[in-house]
Amino acid sequence: MSKIAVIYWSGTGNTQAMAEAVAAGAKEAGAEADLLTCADVGDISAYDAAALGCPAMGAEELEDSEFLPMLESIEPALAGKKVALFGSYGWGDGEWMRSWEARCAEKGIALAAESVMANEAPDDAATASCKALGKALA
């Protein structure tokens, strides 16, 4: 059984709802999934995979007071693991996600599934995509 860390930061609850759907999808596929906020993240070496969720902030950037420092601390441990990204936005065109994907590539982190974005609260299609992302990591 694979063990997946679903790590997220959420200001409005939209990205949290996405994280819950990712974890549900992973569990439906038979994996063990731990839902973790940035403050809960420690050593991730025991995990086979990680799903990372962060909404677009400011000028389409990752949240920089909690999420970005946590991400920087675990990036070396993500190389060689299955990794996927998700998050919500309220404006723009998804530039923050494209920048985040490019950052992963620069750090040698291969993405195992297509990233999932939701405009504001996740609708049924975004929720289904989040579940599929969780299953892909399982």
DOZA-702904 format. One record per residue (C-alpha): residue number from 1; residue in three letters; x, y, z negated. Coordinates in steps of 0.1 Angstrom, whole numbers. Layout:
! residues N
NODE,nr,rest,c1,c2,c3
NODE,NUM,ALA,X,Y,Z
...
This chain:
! residues 138
NODE,nr,rest,c1,c2,c3
NODE,1,MET,0,0,0
NODE,2,SER,14,34,9
NODE,3,LYS,15,62,-15
NODE,4,ILE,6,97,-3
NODE,5,ALA,11,131,-19
NODE,6,VAL,-16,156,-9
NODE,7,ILE,-1,189,-19
NODE,8,TYR,-19,222,-15
NODE,9,TRP,-24,258,-26
NODE,10,SER,-58,274,-23
NODE,11,GLY,-70,309,-31
NODE,12,THR,-107,306,-21
NODE,13,GLY,-113,268,-23
NODE,14,ASN,-113,263,15
NODE,15,THR,-79,246,16
NODE,16,GLN,-87,226,-16
NODE,17,ALA,-118,212,2
NODE,18,MET,-95,202,31
NODE,19,ALA,-71,186,7
NODE,20,GLU,-99,166,-9
NODE,21,ALA,-109,154,26
NODE,22,VAL,-73,144,34
NODE,23,ALA,-71,124,2
NODE,24,ALA,-104,107,8
NODE,25,GLY,-93,97,43
NODE,26,ALA,-61,82,30
NODE,27,LYS,-80,63,3
NODE,28,GLU,-105,50,29
NODE,29,ALA,-75,36,49
NODE,30,GLY,-63,18,18
NODE,31,ALA,-36,41,6
NODE,32,GLU,-30,55,-29
NODE,33,ALA,-34,93,-27
NODE,34,ASP,-25,119,-54
NODE,35,LEU,-40,153,-51
NODE,36,LEU,-15,178,-63
NODE,37,THR,-14,216,-67
NODE,38,CYS,19,234,-63
NODE,39,ALA,23,235,-101
NODE,40,ASP,19,197,-102
NODE,41,VAL,47,189,-78
NODE,42,GLY,79,173,-91
NODE,43,ASP,100,145,-77
NODE,44,ILE,83,133,-45
NODE,45,SER,107,105,-38
NODE,46,ALA,81,79,-49
NODE,47,TYR,58,89,-20
NODE,48,ASP,58,74,14
NODE,49,ALA,41,104,30
NODE,50,ALA,30,140,22
NODE,51,ALA,2,161,35
NODE,52,LEU,8,198,29
NODE,53,GLY,-20,224,28
NODE,54,CYS,-17,262,27
NODE,55,PRO,-40,289,40
NODE,56,ALA,-28,318,62
NODE,57,MET,-19,348,41
NODE,58,GLY,-12,384,49
NODE,59,ALA,1,387,85
NODE,60,GLU,-4,349,91
NODE,61,GLU,22,337,66
NODE,62,LEU,25,309,40
NODE,63,GLU,15,319,5
NODE,64,ASP,48,331,-10
NODE,65,SER,45,332,-47
NODE,66,GLU,36,295,-54
NODE,67,PHE,35,275,-21
NODE,68,LEU,66,287,-4
NODE,69,PRO,90,282,-34
NODE,70,MET,75,247,-39
NODE,71,LEU,79,239,-2
NODE,72,GLU,115,250,-2
NODE,73,SER,122,228,-32
NODE,74,ILE,108,196,-16
NODE,75,GLU,119,201,21
NODE,76,PRO,151,181,17
NODE,77,ALA,131,151,4
NODE,78,LEU,105,153,33
NODE,79,ALA,130,142,60
NODE,80,GLY,122,107,69
NODE,81,LYS,87,107,54
NODE,82,LYS,54,109,72
NODE,83,VAL,43,145,69
NODE,84,ALA,13,164,81
NODE,85,LEU,0,200,77
NODE,86,PHE,-34,216,71
NODE,87,GLY,-49,249,61
NODE,88,SER,-75,275,65
NODE,89,TYR,-75,310,79
NODE,90,GLY,-98,339,82
NODE,91,TRP,-83,360,110
NODE,92,GLY,-57,356,137
NODE,93,ASP,-51,327,160
NODE,94,GLY,-32,301,140
NODE,95,GLU,2,317,143
NODE,96,TRP,10,308,107
NODE,97,MET,5,271,115
NODE,98,ARG,27,273,146
NODE,99,SER,54,290,126
NODE,100,TRP,51,264,99
NODE,101,GLU,54,235,124
NODE,102,ALA,85,252,139
NODE,103,ARG,100,255,104
NODE,104,CYS,94,218,99
NODE,105,ALA,112,210,132
NODE,106,GLU,141,232,122
NODE,107,LYS,144,214,88
NODE,108,GLY,143,179,105
NODE,109,ILE,108,171,92
NODE,110,ALA,89,152,119
NODE,111,LEU,51,156,118
NODE,112,ALA,31,124,119
NODE,113,ALA,-2,139,129
NODE,114,GLU,-16,169,146
NODE,115,SER,-20,198,122
NODE,116,VAL,-56,207,111
NODE,117,MET,-68,243,108
NODE,118,ALA,-102,255,96
NODE,119,ASN,-116,290,102
NODE,120,GLU,-128,299,66
NODE,121,ALA,-146,269,50
NODE,122,PRO,-140,236,67
NODE,123,ASP,-170,226,89
NODE,124,ASP,-180,190,96
NODE,125,ALA,-155,188,125
NODE,126,ALA,-126,201,103
NODE,127,THR,-135,178,75
NODE,128,ALA,-135,148,98
NODE,129,SER,-101,159,112
NODE,130,CYS,-88,162,76
NODE,131,LYS,-100,126,69
NODE,132,ALA,-84,114,101
NODE,133,LEU,-51,131,91
NODE,134,GLY,-52,113,58
NODE,135,LYS,-58,80,76
NODE,136,ALA,-29,87,99
NODE,137,LEU,-6,90,69
NODE,138,ALA,-19,59,52
